[in-house]
Amino acid sequence: MQLNCLIVDDEPWALDLMEDFIRKIPYLRLVGRCEGPMAAIPYFEKEEIDLVLLDIKMPDLSGIQFLKILPKKPAVIFVTAYHEFAVEGYELDAIDYLLKPVPFDRFVSAVNKAYEYVGYRKNKSPQRKDDFLFIKTAHKIQKLFYHDIVYLEGLKDYTRIHLADSKKPVVTLQSLKYFETRLPNEDFIRIHRSYIVSLRKVDTVSRKTVFLGETELPCSEHYKDLLYNIIGEKL
């Protein structure tokens, strides 16, 4: 599988560096390089873009504003000189957040994660009816049934999976984004950058909170409308 890549940055030296890095990775195909978001829009009309290497602070339209207006979201790696946008970048489900000047090894690590994410998204079969998944824990591979999962909690370097019949969560080094691509969309929904919940376990929804039994979790503005659409009601 090859990933169609687009670079969007207003600094020529950064465009040159990202292009050089992309050409060194066999599974990356450079579709175009754009000196700003407005120049990038036509590429999305011509072909499928899998991955965007996106600067944040640019004239006219920021990278974050650009990403929000795209109707179909590609995988995104933010490439910027400003660390203060990191939280907002991750709230938009960025694959990674690279600070300029970007070392090649950090670039490789980021695009490897993007390759894994896009691969799972493309190969996810709607006909598949498995009611379980296998995850890697500290010293074993464990089978988890979907109906046992209450919610998943994403932390910095790992995910805690909270189960209905266990007070002790299962801990895995897989990211929350990884599980977002693996869990069935009809049964699980992301409500916050740190939480995915089982819809079957949701009891009550308020404006900023989701209750699963006695557990209270925050629901962010970014995911609230999607939750309302799925449950068919709106506050």
N, CA, C and O of each residue as an XYZ file, in Angstrom:
940
protein
N       0.838     -1.197      0.000
C       0.000      0.000      0.000
C       0.871      1.244      0.000
O       1.841      1.340      0.753
N       0.513      2.201     -0.858
C       1.188      3.498     -0.861
C       0.235      4.560     -0.315
O      -0.974      4.494     -0.533
N       0.794      5.536      0.394
C       0.012      6.657      0.887
C       0.234      7.864     -0.016
O       1.373      8.270     -0.248
N      -0.851      8.433     -0.524
C      -0.768      9.673     -1.285
C      -0.586     10.838     -0.311
O      -1.439     11.077      0.544
N       0.524     11.558     -0.443
C       0.888     12.595      0.532
C       0.827     13.980     -0.089
O       1.123     14.177     -1.267
N       0.433     14.926      0.744
C       0.409     16.326      0.357
C       1.129     17.128      1.437
O       0.894     16.919      2.627
N       2.007     18.046      1.026
C       2.705     18.933      1.969
C       2.074     20.320      1.858
O       1.918     20.849      0.757
N       1.715     20.903      2.996
C       1.149     22.250      3.002
C       1.946     23.081      4.005
O       1.870     22.858      5.213
N       2.712     24.045      3.486
C       3.573     24.861      4.346
C       3.928     26.134      3.583
O       4.123     26.089      2.368
N       4.012     27.264      4.276
C       4.332     28.519      3.597
C       5.833     28.812      3.578
O       6.250     29.859      3.083
N       6.641     27.906      4.107
C       8.090     28.114      4.125
C       8.761     27.169      3.121
O       8.684     25.951      3.283
N       9.418     27.710      2.086
C      10.025     26.870      1.047
C      11.015     25.846      1.599
O      11.052     24.711      1.123
N      11.812     26.225      2.588
C      12.799     25.278      3.121
C      12.110     24.088      3.787
O      12.613     22.966      3.727
N      10.959     24.330      4.424
C      10.225     23.237      5.064
C       9.604     22.321      4.013
O       9.582     21.102      4.183
N       9.101     22.906      2.932
C       8.577     22.099      1.819
C       9.683     21.216      1.235
O       9.466     20.036      0.956
N      10.866     21.800      1.056
C      11.994     21.038      0.502
C      12.379     19.885      1.422
O      12.636     18.776      0.953
N      12.420     20.139      2.722
C      12.820     19.101      3.675
C      11.816     17.955      3.695
O      12.201     16.786      3.654
N      10.514     18.292      3.758
C       9.488     17.244      3.786
C       9.475     16.446      2.478
O       9.276     15.232      2.487
N       9.686     17.135      1.361
C       9.733     16.423      0.079
C      10.909     15.453      0.050
O      10.774     14.321     -0.414
N      12.048     15.892      0.540
C      13.231     15.022      0.585
C      12.965     13.802      1.466
O      13.324     12.683      1.099
N      12.343     14.010      2.619
C      12.029     12.899      3.529
C      11.052     11.918      2.882
O      11.241     10.704      2.961
N      10.015     12.446      2.246
C       9.000     11.593      1.618
C       9.623     10.701      0.555
O       9.287      9.521      0.454
N      10.519     11.257     -0.229
C      11.107     10.482     -1.325
C      12.033      9.371     -0.815
O      12.418      8.486     -1.579
N      12.384      9.415      0.453
C      13.206      8.355      1.033
C      12.380      7.188      1.578
O      12.939      6.147      1.925
N      11.060      7.351      1.656
C      10.182      6.318      2.225
C       9.437      5.631      1.086
O       8.648      6.286      0.405
N       9.656      4.336      0.852
C       9.075      3.655     -0.319
C       7.545      3.676     -0.369
O       6.974      3.705     -1.459
N       6.874      3.662      0.778
C       5.412      3.585      0.756
C       4.732      4.953      0.710
O       3.506      5.030      0.800
N       5.506      6.032      0.572
C       4.930      7.361      0.453
C       5.013      7.850     -0.996
O       6.053      7.718     -1.640
N       3.937      8.402     -1.492
C       3.890      8.986     -2.840
C       3.517     10.453     -2.725
O       2.434     10.787     -2.246
N       4.410     11.326     -3.163
C       4.167     12.755     -3.077
C       3.227     13.177     -4.200
O       3.560     13.060     -5.380
N       2.048     13.671     -3.820
C       1.064     14.150     -4.786
C       1.306     15.618     -5.123
O       1.153     16.034     -6.271
N       1.687     16.402     -4.106
C       1.934     17.809     -4.363
C       2.499     18.524     -3.150
O       2.451     18.014     -2.031
N       3.035     19.713     -3.388
C       3.536     20.579     -2.321
C       2.892     21.948     -2.524
O       2.896     22.490     -3.630
N       2.344     22.496     -1.450
C       1.536     23.707     -1.557
C       2.025     24.763     -0.579
O       2.266     24.476      0.593
N       2.167     25.988     -1.074
C       2.595     27.096     -0.220
C       1.372     27.777      0.395
O       1.172     28.981      0.232
N       0.567     27.000      1.096
C      -0.610     27.539      1.755
C      -1.831     26.671      1.532
O      -1.896     25.937      0.546
N      -2.806     26.743      2.436
C      -4.000     25.887      2.376
C      -4.839     26.071      1.113
O      -5.347     25.086      0.577
N      -5.000     27.299      0.623
C      -5.857     27.518     -0.538
C      -5.324     26.806     -1.778
O      -6.095     26.361     -2.628
N      -4.015     26.706     -1.873
C      -3.420     25.993     -3.008
C      -3.613     24.487     -2.890
O      -3.499     23.762     -3.879
N      -3.906     24.016     -1.677
C      -4.047     22.574     -1.459
C      -5.439     22.054     -1.807
O      -5.592     20.876     -2.130
N      -6.441     22.903     -1.747
C      -7.830     22.444     -1.922
C      -8.056     21.709     -3.242
O      -8.720     20.672     -3.231
N      -7.539     22.190     -4.392
C      -7.782     21.461     -5.646
C      -7.274     20.021     -5.646
O      -7.826     19.176     -6.351
N      -6.240     19.731     -4.873
C      -5.725     18.361     -4.840
C      -6.760     17.389     -4.265
O      -6.832     16.233     -4.684
N      -7.554     17.860     -3.310
C      -8.565     17.001     -2.709
C      -9.731     16.736     -3.663
O     -10.478     15.773     -3.489
N      -9.880     17.598     -4.673
C     -10.938     17.408     -5.663
C     -10.507     16.459     -6.772
O     -11.349     15.859     -7.440
N      -9.187     16.320     -6.972
C      -8.676     15.509     -8.081
C      -8.444     14.059     -7.705
O      -8.693     13.174     -8.524
N      -7.969     13.777     -6.475
C      -7.679     12.402     -6.085
C      -7.721     12.232     -4.573
O      -7.811     13.203     -3.821
N      -7.654     10.988     -4.153
C      -7.730     10.695     -2.722
C      -6.396     11.006     -2.054
O      -5.350     10.497     -2.459
N      -6.446     11.843     -1.032
C      -5.254     12.177     -0.262
C      -5.301     11.391      1.042
O      -6.250     11.516      1.815
N      -4.274     10.581      1.282
C      -4.239      9.749      2.488
C      -3.601     10.470      3.668
O      -4.026     10.296      4.810
N      -2.581     11.280      3.390
C      -1.796     11.896      4.466
C      -1.418     13.322      4.100
O      -0.960     13.585      2.987
N      -1.611     14.245      5.043
C      -1.194     15.634      4.847
C      -0.165     16.000      5.906
O      -0.393     15.799      7.099
N       0.960     16.533      5.469
C       1.964     17.112      6.355
C       1.663     18.602      6.401
O       1.891     19.308      5.419
N       1.158     19.085      7.521
C       0.479     20.370      7.575
C       1.109     21.325      8.588
O       1.198     21.017      9.777
N       1.538     22.473      8.105
C       1.986     23.545      8.995
C       0.764     24.168      9.676
O      -0.358     23.990      9.203
N       0.964     24.889     10.767
C      -0.174     25.491     11.483
C      -0.260     26.994     11.226
O      -1.295     27.476     10.766
N       0.805     27.743     11.513
C       0.749     29.201     11.356
C       1.092     29.574      9.919
O       2.253     29.543      9.510
N       0.036     29.933      9.151
C       0.202     30.342      7.761
C      -0.699     31.543      7.494
O      -1.695     31.726      8.195
N      -0.374     32.367      6.497
C      -1.225     33.517      6.177
C      -2.607     33.082      5.694
O      -2.758     32.003      5.121
N      -3.601     33.915      5.922
C      -4.977     33.747      5.441
C      -5.752     32.651      6.173
O      -6.853     32.888      6.671
N      -5.176     31.458      6.234
C      -5.884     30.332      6.842
C      -4.873     29.466      7.585
O      -3.875     29.041      7.003
N      -5.123     29.205      8.860
C      -4.192     28.352      9.608
C      -4.401     26.895      9.226
O      -5.425     26.529      8.648
N      -3.421     26.076      9.556
C      -3.554     24.648      9.291
C      -4.740     24.040     10.021
O      -5.425     23.173      9.478
N      -4.989     24.486     11.244
C      -6.117     23.972     12.025
C      -7.438     24.381     11.384
O      -8.350     23.560     11.288
N      -7.560     25.636     10.942
C      -8.778     26.079     10.257
C      -8.984     25.306      8.958
O     -10.107     24.929      8.620
N      -7.902     25.077      8.241
C      -7.974     24.331      6.986
C      -8.490     22.913      7.217
O      -9.354     22.430      6.485
N      -7.956     22.259      8.231
C      -8.373     20.891      8.514
C      -9.853     20.831      8.876
O     -10.543     19.885      8.496
N     -10.343     21.819      9.601
C     -11.742     21.827     10.026
C     -12.724     21.969      8.864
O     -13.862     21.510      8.963
N     -12.300     22.599      7.762
C     -13.227     22.805      6.649
C     -13.184     21.675      5.624
O     -14.011     21.645      4.713
N     -12.246     20.756      5.752
C     -12.187     19.653      4.799
C     -13.363     18.702      5.019
O     -13.581     18.255      6.145
N     -14.128     18.383      3.970
C     -15.275     17.487      4.150
C     -14.877     16.049      4.473
O     -15.564     15.357      5.224
N     -13.762     15.611      3.899
C     -13.265     14.264      4.169
C     -11.875     14.391      4.770
O     -10.950     14.871      4.114
N     -11.728     13.961      6.018
C     -10.483     14.185      6.750
C      -9.443     13.123      6.405
O      -9.701     11.933      6.586
N      -8.268     13.531      5.911
C      -7.165     12.586      5.733
C      -6.440     12.390      7.062
O      -6.753     13.057      8.048
N      -5.492     11.493      7.086
C      -4.581     11.430      8.227
C      -3.700     12.681      8.179
O      -3.283     13.106      7.101
N      -3.419     13.267      9.342
C      -2.683     14.531      9.383
C      -1.518     14.436     10.358
O      -1.666     13.952     11.480
N      -0.364     14.903      9.914
C       0.774     15.114     10.791
C       1.078     16.605     10.770
O       1.435     17.153      9.727
N       0.940     17.261     11.914
C       1.265     18.677     11.986
C       2.783     18.846     12.050
O       3.466     18.150     12.801
N       3.297     19.782     11.251
C       4.726     20.089     11.221
C       4.845     21.594     11.461
O       4.521     22.390     10.580
N       5.302     21.983     12.637
C       5.243     23.395     13.018
C       6.407     23.764     13.932
O       7.067     22.898     14.505
N       6.639     25.046     14.053
C       7.667     25.549     14.975
C       7.073     25.935     16.317
O       7.793     26.409     17.197
N       5.768     25.741     16.488
C       5.070     26.247     17.675
C       4.476     25.102     18.488
O       3.487     24.492     18.083
N       5.079     24.817     19.629
C       4.625     23.701     20.464
C       3.304     23.985     21.154
O       2.638     23.049     21.597
N       2.893     25.268     21.262
C       1.689     25.592     22.039
C       0.396     25.134     21.366
O      -0.664     25.165     21.992
N       0.465     24.712     20.105
C      -0.732     24.230     19.424
C      -0.909     22.720     19.551
O      -1.834     22.158     18.964
N      -0.046     22.063     20.302
C      -0.055     20.602     20.351
C      -1.379     20.040     20.843
O      -1.902     19.093     20.255
N      -1.932     20.609     21.915
C      -3.173     20.071     22.481
C      -4.307     20.164     21.474
O      -5.040     19.196     21.270
N      -4.456     21.326     20.842
C      -5.525     21.484     19.853
C      -5.303     20.552     18.669
O      -6.263     20.035     18.098
N      -4.055     20.337     18.302
C      -3.760     19.423     17.206
C      -4.211     18.013     17.510
O      -4.801     17.351     16.656
N      -3.938     17.541     18.727
C      -4.348     16.184     19.098
C      -5.855     16.077     19.256
O      -6.423     15.008     19.034
N      -6.515     17.173     19.639
C      -7.978     17.160     19.726
C      -8.602     16.980     18.349
O      -9.731     16.503     18.236
N      -7.879     17.354     17.307
C      -8.337     17.141     15.937
C      -7.864     15.796     15.396
O      -7.921     15.542     14.192
N      -7.399     14.943     16.296
C      -6.994     13.574     15.950
C      -5.786     13.517     15.014
O      -5.705     12.643     14.150
N      -4.867     14.435     15.186
C      -3.627     14.371     14.413
C      -2.867     13.094     14.752
O      -2.842     12.662     15.905
N      -2.255     12.503     13.748
C      -1.451     11.300     13.951
C      -0.232     11.614     14.813
O       0.139     10.836     15.691
N       0.386     12.769     14.550
C       1.572     13.170     15.316
C       1.755     14.674     15.168
O       1.089     15.331     14.368
N       2.686     15.197     15.972
C       2.924     16.635     16.030
C       4.439     16.820     16.039
O       5.099     16.555     17.044
N       4.982     17.277     14.913
C       6.431     17.386     14.763
C       6.867     18.842     14.854
O       6.255     19.722     14.250
N       7.927     19.087     15.611
C       8.451     20.435     15.770
C       9.638     20.656     14.824
O      10.547     19.829     14.744
N       9.610     21.778     14.116
C      10.707     22.136     13.216
C      11.926     22.578     14.019
O      11.777     23.155     15.096
N      13.124     22.314     13.513
C      13.418     21.476     12.343
C      13.246     20.003     12.688
O      13.689     19.557     13.746
N      12.616     19.259     11.816
C      12.221     17.882     12.117
C      13.374     16.915     11.848
O      13.880     16.873     10.726
N      13.803     16.137     12.849
C      14.808     15.085     12.591
C      14.176     13.962     11.756
O      12.981     13.689     11.869
N      14.981     13.330     10.933
C      14.449     12.286     10.050
C      13.863     11.114     10.836
O      12.858     10.538     10.419
N      14.478     10.749     11.971
C      13.965      9.605     12.718
C      12.572      9.883     13.286
O      11.743      8.976     13.352
N      12.303     11.143     13.701
C      10.961     11.493     14.180
C       9.965     11.462     13.039
O       8.816     11.060     13.226
N      10.398     11.887     11.849
C       9.529     11.832     10.674
C       9.153     10.386     10.368
O       7.986     10.086     10.113
N      10.132      9.497     10.392
C       9.866      8.084     10.098
C       8.887      7.497     11.113
O       7.968      6.766     10.744
N       9.085      7.816     12.381
C       8.176      7.326     13.422
C       6.745      7.806     13.168
O       5.797      7.036     13.317
N       6.588      9.068     12.788
C       5.257      9.630     12.555
C       4.575      9.002     11.346
O       3.399      8.644     11.416
N       5.299      8.865     10.244
C       4.651      8.309      9.044
C       4.394      6.810      9.184
O       3.475      6.283      8.557
N       5.184      6.120      9.991
C       4.873      4.714     10.276
C       3.529      4.589     10.987
O       2.747      3.686     10.687
N       3.257      5.494     11.930
C       1.962      5.492     12.612
C       0.839      5.816     11.631
O      -0.243      5.232     11.698
N       1.104      6.749     10.725
C       0.096      7.094      9.722
C      -0.188      5.918      8.791
O      -1.335      5.667      8.421
N       0.864      5.210      8.423
C       0.698      4.040      7.543
C      -0.183      2.987      8.212
O      -1.064      2.409      7.575
N       0.059      2.744      9.491
C      -0.743      1.772     10.240
C      -2.195      2.231     10.328
O      -3.114      1.433     10.139
N      -2.400      3.509     10.613
C      -3.753      4.039     10.771
C      -4.533      3.970      9.461
O      -5.671      3.501      9.446
N      -3.937      4.429      8.363
C      -4.627      4.424      7.074
C      -4.881      2.991      6.609
O      -5.927      2.696      6.029
N      -3.923      2.105      6.865
C      -4.102      0.704      6.481
C      -5.297      0.064      7.150
O      -6.088     -0.609      6.489
N      -5.443      0.260      8.447
C      -6.592     -0.295      9.159
C      -7.898      0.325      8.670
O      -8.912     -0.362      8.548
N      -7.867      1.630      8.390
C      -9.085      2.310      7.939
C      -9.511      1.809      6.561
O     -10.705      1.651      6.304
N      -8.554      1.558      5.677
C      -8.886      1.095      4.333
C      -9.297     -0.371      4.302
O     -10.155     -0.773      3.515
N      -8.675     -1.158      5.166
C      -8.928     -2.596      5.138
C     -10.038     -3.050      6.065
O     -10.351     -4.239      6.125
N     -10.633     -2.121      6.784
C     -11.714     -2.478      7.702
C     -12.925     -2.908      6.891
O     -13.495     -2.102      6.155
N     -13.323     -4.167      7.016
C     -14.395     -4.722      6.197
C     -15.742     -4.567      6.875
O     -15.890     -4.961      8.032
N     -16.751     -3.994      6.177
C     -18.071     -3.877      6.781
C     -18.771     -5.214      6.953
O     -19.735     -5.318      7.712
N     -18.289     -6.250      6.246
C     -18.914     -7.568      6.380
C     -18.414     -8.335      7.611
O     -19.008     -9.340      8.002
N     -17.342     -7.867      8.207
C     -16.778     -8.602      9.323
C     -17.697     -8.538     10.535
O     -18.134     -7.454     10.922
N     -17.998     -9.694     11.142
C     -18.960     -9.763     12.226
C     -18.342    -10.256     13.529
O     -19.063    -10.701     14.422
N     -17.028    -10.185     13.649
C     -16.393    -10.590     14.903
C     -16.959     -9.776     16.052
O     -17.249     -8.589     15.901
N     -17.117    -10.427     17.214
C     -17.598     -9.709     18.396
C     -16.495     -9.582     19.437
O     -16.773     -9.462     20.630
N     -15.250     -9.608     18.990
C     -14.118     -9.543     19.902
C     -12.905     -8.978     19.168
O     -12.916     -8.825     17.946
N     -11.872     -8.676     19.928
C     -10.582     -8.333     19.363
C      -9.483     -8.821     20.305
O      -9.731     -9.066     21.486
N      -8.282     -8.960     19.780
C      -7.127     -9.348     20.584
C      -6.242     -8.121     20.792
O      -6.013     -7.345     19.865
N      -5.750     -7.957     22.012
C      -4.845     -6.851     22.300
C      -3.594     -7.371     22.998
O      -3.606     -8.412     23.656
N      -2.513     -6.606     22.831
C      -1.260     -6.948     23.501
C      -1.188     -6.225     24.841
O      -1.301     -5.001     24.905
N      -0.999     -6.990     25.902
C      -0.755     -6.419     27.222
C       0.711     -6.646     27.564
O       1.506     -6.958     26.678
N       1.081     -6.497     28.826
C       2.498     -6.535     29.208
C       3.189     -7.837     28.804
O       4.278     -7.810     28.230
N       2.562     -8.970     29.103
C       3.256    -10.242     28.871
C       2.397    -11.255     28.118
O       2.715    -12.445     28.104
N       1.317    -10.799     27.495
C       0.439    -11.751     26.814
C      -0.424    -11.031     25.787
O      -0.453     -9.802     25.724
N      -1.118    -11.821     24.992
C      -2.125    -11.308     24.066
C      -3.485    -11.746     24.606
O      -3.724    -12.935     24.816
N      -4.359    -10.791     24.827
C      -5.624    -11.065     25.514
C      -6.815    -10.832     24.588
O      -6.845     -9.873     23.817
N      -7.790    -11.728     24.682
C      -9.017    -11.609     23.905
C     -10.051    -10.835     24.712
O     -10.312    -11.157     25.871
N     -10.645     -9.803     24.088
C     -11.683     -9.016     24.748
C     -12.937     -9.020     23.891
O     -12.873     -8.750     22.691
N     -14.069     -9.322     24.495
C     -15.344     -9.262     23.789
C     -15.883     -7.831     23.848
O     -15.775     -7.165     24.878
N     -16.460     -7.364     22.746
C     -16.977     -6.001     22.694
C     -18.000     -5.734     23.797
O     -18.027     -4.649     24.378
N     -18.839     -6.730     24.082
C     -19.905     -6.495     25.059
C     -19.379     -6.341     26.485
O     -20.114     -5.905     27.371
N     -18.103     -6.696     26.716
C     -17.512     -6.533     28.050
C     -16.878     -5.147     28.242
O     -16.603     -4.740     29.371
N     -16.651     -4.429     27.144
C     -15.961     -3.140     27.223
C     -16.949     -2.035     27.588
O     -17.981     -1.877     26.937
N     -16.625     -1.270     28.639
C     -17.447     -0.122     29.034
C     -16.911      1.140     28.355
O     -17.650      1.845     27.670
N     -15.632      1.414     28.550
C     -15.022      2.547     27.858
C     -13.511      2.378     27.815
O     -12.940      1.581     28.559
N     -12.869      3.143     26.927
C     -11.427      3.145     26.781
C     -10.906      4.528     27.138
O     -11.483      5.543     26.747
N      -9.823      4.555     27.874
C      -9.238      5.796     28.350
C      -7.834      5.941     27.780
O      -6.940      5.161     28.109
N      -7.645      6.931     26.932
C      -6.346      7.148     26.319
C      -5.467      8.022     27.188
O      -5.862      9.121     27.579
N      -4.272      7.533     27.489
C      -3.288      8.295     28.244
C      -2.101      8.568     27.322
O      -2.166      8.268     26.130
N      -1.053      9.114     27.839
C       0.016      9.601     26.964
C       0.601      8.502     26.082
O       0.692      8.658     24.864
N       0.991      7.403     26.692
C       1.675      6.354     25.931
C       0.935      5.022     25.927
O       1.466      4.026     25.436
N      -0.271      4.989     26.458
C      -0.994      3.725     26.521
C      -2.490      3.970     26.666
O      -2.936      5.110     26.803
N      -3.256      2.884     26.636
C      -4.714      2.946     26.772
C      -5.158      2.010     27.882
O      -4.693      0.874     27.979
N      -6.073      2.505     28.726
C      -6.711      1.662     29.735
C      -8.095      1.276     29.228
O      -8.880      2.140     28.835
N      -8.397     -0.029     29.237
C      -9.697     -0.523     28.788
C     -10.481     -0.974     30.013
O     -10.100     -1.930     30.689
N     -11.575     -0.282     30.292
C     -12.376     -0.554     31.475
C     -13.483     -1.550     31.113
O     -14.244     -1.337     30.169
N     -13.556     -2.637     31.880
C     -14.476     -3.736     31.582
C     -15.622     -3.781     32.580
O     -15.496     -3.323     33.716
N     -16.738     -4.338     32.139
C     -17.953     -4.353     32.955
C     -17.793     -5.169     34.231
O     -18.280     -4.762     35.286
N     -17.131     -6.294     34.155
C     -17.068     -7.203     35.293
C     -15.703     -7.242     35.962
O     -15.347     -8.236     36.596
N     -14.946     -6.178     35.824
C     -13.620     -6.143     36.430
C     -13.317     -4.733     36.934
O     -13.494     -3.753     36.210
N     -12.860     -4.644     38.174
C     -12.476     -3.345     38.724
C     -11.104     -2.905     38.220
O     -10.750     -1.729     38.301
N     -10.342     -3.858     37.703
C      -9.000     -3.555     37.221
C      -9.009     -3.448     35.705
O      -9.309     -4.431     35.028
N      -8.685     -2.272     35.146
C      -8.684     -2.136     33.687
C      -7.538     -2.904     33.037
O      -6.514     -3.177     33.664
N      -7.733     -3.241     31.783
C      -6.678     -3.854     30.977
C      -5.848     -2.734     30.367
O      -6.397     -1.786     29.804
N      -4.538     -2.839     30.475
C      -3.642     -1.788     29.987
C      -2.866     -2.289     28.776
O      -2.315     -3.390     28.792
N      -2.826     -1.474     27.727
C      -2.094     -1.831     26.526
C      -1.348     -0.606     26.002
O      -1.778      0.526     26.223
N      -0.240     -0.829     25.312
C       0.546      0.267     24.750
C      -0.027      0.789     23.438
O       0.507      1.746     22.877
N      -1.102      0.185     22.936
C      -1.743      0.699     21.728
C      -2.417      2.039     22.018
O      -2.907      2.264     23.125
N      -2.441      2.923     21.028
C      -3.034      4.250     21.202
C      -4.547      4.202     21.091
O      -5.112      3.227     20.595
N      -5.199      5.255     21.555
C      -6.653      5.337     21.436
C      -7.068      5.415     19.965
O      -8.105      4.871     19.584
N      -6.276      6.078     19.152
C      -6.567      6.157     17.716
C      -6.544      4.774     17.070
O      -7.329      4.494     16.164
N      -5.651      3.916     17.535
C      -5.602      2.549     17.032
C      -6.929      1.844     17.263
O      -7.445      1.173     16.369
N      -7.486      1.995     18.472
C      -8.757      1.331     18.775
C      -9.917      1.976     18.035
O     -10.906      1.306     17.737
N      -9.816      3.258     17.736
C     -10.867      3.928     16.984
C     -11.025      3.296     15.604
O     -12.129      3.266     15.061
N      -9.937      2.794     15.035
C     -10.001      2.147     13.725
C     -10.382      0.679     13.816
O     -10.811      0.096     12.820
N     -10.237      0.072     14.976
C     -10.505     -1.363     15.130
C     -11.899     -1.677     15.658
O     -12.477     -2.700     15.288
N     -12.446     -0.828     16.507
C     -13.740     -1.099     17.117
C     -14.868     -0.775     16.150
O     -14.751      0.170     15.370
N     -15.973     -1.547     16.181
C     -17.085     -1.297     15.251
C     -17.750      0.048     15.504
O     -18.085      0.383     16.640
N     -17.939      0.819     14.432
C     -18.491      2.171     14.554
C     -19.904      2.184     15.110
O     -20.313      3.152     15.751
N     -20.650      1.117     14.870
C     -22.029      1.092     15.333
C     -22.133      0.829     16.833
O     -23.200      1.020     17.416
N     -21.051      0.398     17.463
C     -21.083      0.056     18.886
C     -20.258      0.991     19.765
O     -20.512      1.091     20.966
N     -19.279      1.673     19.186
C     -18.381      2.506     19.974
C     -18.261      3.887     19.341
O     -18.297      4.030     18.119
N     -18.118      4.899     20.191
C     -17.997      6.265     19.699
C     -16.999      7.029     20.558
O     -16.946      6.853     21.775
N     -16.222      7.867     19.918
C     -15.295      8.727     20.637
C     -16.050      9.972     21.102
O     -16.731     10.618     20.305
N     -15.934     10.312     22.391
C     -16.631     11.467     22.936
C     -15.666     12.557     23.399
O     -16.090     13.647     23.785
N     -14.379     12.261     23.357
C     -13.366     13.174     23.896
C     -12.023     12.689     23.368
O     -11.890     11.527     22.984
N     -11.029     13.571     23.346
C      -9.716     13.104     22.852
C      -9.142     11.991     23.719
O      -8.226     11.285     23.297
N      -9.684     11.827     24.947
C      -9.164     10.802     25.850
C     -10.109      9.629     26.070
O      -9.760      8.699     26.798
N     -11.311      9.641     25.457
C     -12.280      8.588     25.774
C     -13.045      8.089     24.544
O     -13.493      8.869     23.703
N     -13.177      6.764     24.471
C     -14.115      6.085     23.569
C     -15.063      5.285     24.454
O     -14.613      4.598     25.371
N     -16.368      5.362     24.195
C     -17.336      4.664     25.045
C     -18.135      3.653     24.228
O     -18.292      3.789     23.015
N     -18.632      2.638     24.927
C     -19.568      1.695     24.329
C     -20.962      2.304     24.377
O     -21.446      2.653     25.454
N     -21.610      2.437     23.230
C     -22.955      3.012     23.196
C     -23.940      2.180     24.018
O     -24.888      2.723     24.585
N     -23.720      0.880     24.081
C     -24.618      0.007     24.851
C     -24.537      0.292     26.347
O     -25.471     -0.005     27.092
N     -23.415      0.871     26.784
C     -23.225      1.119     28.214
C     -23.603      2.545     28.627
O     -23.584      2.872     29.813
N     -23.947      3.399     27.646
C     -24.311      4.795     27.956
C     -25.712      4.835     28.550
O     -26.658      4.312     27.960
N     -25.844      5.459     29.725
C     -27.144      5.594     30.380
C     -27.762      6.977     30.176
O     -28.953      7.094     29.890
N     -26.940      8.026     30.326
C     -27.445      9.398     30.259
C     -26.433     10.292     29.554
O     -25.223     10.125     29.705
N     -26.957     11.254     28.775
C     -26.108     12.227     28.095
C     -26.585     13.624     28.484
O     -27.761     13.950     28.326
N     -25.669     14.445     28.992
C     -25.981     15.848     29.264
C     -25.170     16.702     28.298
O     -24.551     16.167     27.378
N     -25.163     18.018     28.489
C     -24.494     18.898     27.535
C     -22.983     18.674     27.454
O     -22.389     18.802     26.384
N     -22.366     18.340     28.588
C     -20.916     18.177     28.589
C     -20.466     16.864     29.211
O     -19.276     16.666     29.454
N     -21.414     15.964     29.471
C     -21.081     14.760     30.227
C     -21.834     13.555     29.691
O     -22.976     13.655     29.242
N     -21.162     12.415     29.752
C     -21.795     11.127     29.437
C     -21.677     10.244     30.671
O     -20.603     10.130     31.261
N     -22.796      9.614     31.061
C     -22.805      8.737     32.227
C     -22.937      7.284     31.771
O     -23.811      6.935     30.977
N     -22.039      6.452     32.300
C     -22.084      5.015     32.080
C     -22.201      4.383     33.461
O     -21.188      4.151     34.121
N     -23.421      4.103     33.902
C     -23.615      3.666     35.278
C     -23.202      4.776     36.222
O     -23.706      5.895     36.121
N     -22.299      4.486     37.132
C     -21.822      5.490     38.076
C     -20.610      6.258     37.558
O     -20.104      7.157     38.228
N     -20.153      5.903     36.377
C     -18.986      6.571     35.802
C     -19.415      7.798     35.004
O     -20.325      7.725     34.178
N     -18.753      8.921     35.256
C     -19.052     10.184     34.576
C     -17.846     10.596     33.744
O     -16.743     10.745     34.271
N     -18.060     10.780     32.433
C     -16.968     11.133     31.531
C     -17.298     12.428     30.794
O     -18.465     12.695     30.507
N     -16.273     13.241     30.483
C     -16.518     14.480     29.744
C     -16.794     14.205     28.268
O     -16.246     13.271     27.684
N     -17.652     15.035     27.678
C     -17.921     14.976     26.238
C     -17.537     16.329     25.651
O     -18.147     17.342     25.990
N     -16.546     16.361     24.785
C     -16.041     17.637     24.264
C     -16.906     18.153     23.123
O     -17.638     17.396     22.485
N     -16.808     19.458     22.880
C     -17.579     20.098     21.815
C     -17.279     19.469     20.457
O     -18.162     19.360     19.606
N     -16.042     19.061     20.266
C     -15.622     18.517     18.969
C     -16.384     17.246     18.599
O     -16.633     16.999     17.419
N     -16.759     16.435     19.596
C     -17.417     15.155     19.332
C     -18.908     15.158     19.655
O     -19.600     14.181     19.370
N     -19.414     16.242     20.248
C     -20.785     16.264     20.751
C     -21.820     16.075     19.641
O     -22.761     15.298     19.806
N     -21.663     16.768     18.522
C     -22.648     16.678     17.450
C     -22.721     15.276     16.863
O     -23.803     14.798     16.524
N     -21.569     14.613     16.742
C     -21.563     13.241     16.242
C     -22.334     12.323     17.186
O     -23.088     11.461     16.735
N     -22.149     12.504     18.488
C     -22.879     11.704     19.466
C     -24.377     11.942     19.338
O     -25.160     10.992     19.342
N     -24.780     13.204     19.224
C     -26.204     13.527     19.083
C     -26.793     12.891     17.825
O     -27.915     12.386     17.845
N     -26.030     12.918     16.730
C     -26.519     12.327     15.474
C     -26.736     10.832     15.627
O     -27.710     10.287     15.108
N     -25.839     10.170     16.332
C     -25.935      8.717     16.479
C     -27.104      8.319     17.370
O     -27.819      7.363     17.069
N     -27.303      9.052     18.473
C     -28.391      8.668     19.381
C     -29.731      9.233     18.929
O     -30.770      8.866     19.478
N     -29.723     10.133     17.924
C     -30.965     10.630     17.360
C     -31.669     11.682     18.180
O     -32.850     11.948     17.959
N     -30.972     12.286     19.120
C     -31.549     13.344     19.956
C     -30.500     14.439     20.136
O     -29.299     14.201     20.008
N     -30.987     15.651     20.437
C     -30.072     16.780     20.632
C     -30.580     17.672     21.743
O     -31.777     17.945     21.827
N     -29.664     18.135     22.610
C     -30.035     19.040     23.694
C     -30.018     20.482     23.221
O     -30.305     21.391     24.000
